[in-house]
Amino acid sequence: MIKESTLQPEHAKSSYHVKAGDYFFVKVNAGEILRIVDLEGNQAADTLFYYANNPKERYSAMDTIREQGALYLTTGSKLKTNHNRDLLEIVADTCGRHDTVGGACATESNTVRYDLEKRCMHACRDSWMLAIQEHPEYGLCKDDITHNINFFMNVPVTVNGKLTFEDGISAPGKYVELEAKLDTLVLISNCPQLNNPCNGYNPTPIQILIWE
Ligand SMILES: [Zn+2]
């Protein structure tokens, strides 16, 4: 569901430019609003969320899908934890649909999906691992990399129940906005994937804005 925000970028408490292939890792406090902007269009932002006070409680795709009775995420979607609590809610969305069933790219899946020679290519899982290593203060480890959301990514499910990775439905300047219900760690891999159309074969930067 398309819904525009009333928040003005000049009133944001912080703004970050995240280059293609980089990670973004920050704590957002309960009540704050996080906006992710697809600056040039057709980008995928592979995102993990954790309850900041206990990262073992984290975003759960299956709890979220079951509770909302729908596969895609958009305005009004409540992002559930594995303890079935509301972690965040999507409060504005100018893209209209986000994926949470396609998973993130890894060097291993690149070899299965594309070619053995793709093994050395940069993947989202590498970015998350680097983020965890460079930010020990958040207390995450390899085991904590689980279900993610692919903001702006188009993974339609066919009538036969198959997943397909399709050309994006996002466009330059489209954004999604989330309100944190609990203190939340936000870990984004701005996807470096070059082998499928989720990034239009051309990874591009995103912008992150946070309002108090
Ligand atoms: Zn990726």
Residues whose N, C-alpha, C, O or C-beta is under 5 A from the ligand:
A	BS01	ZN	D46 A104 C105 C124 C191 P192 Q193
